[in-house]
């Protein structure tokens, strides 16, 4: 049961990170930047979202133990 919850949470985090990165790329393109700049922004936002999720998970794990 725990493995299923971990996999579900991981899938949710990556889906959310991809969605946020896509929105960031679209907003960057609408602002008038080039496609490589939009892809770079999307990659940065994706990495930041995944890093934030890892930090929150680490903090919650240390508190709940």
Order of alpha helices (4+ residues) and beta strands (2+ residues): alpha-alpha
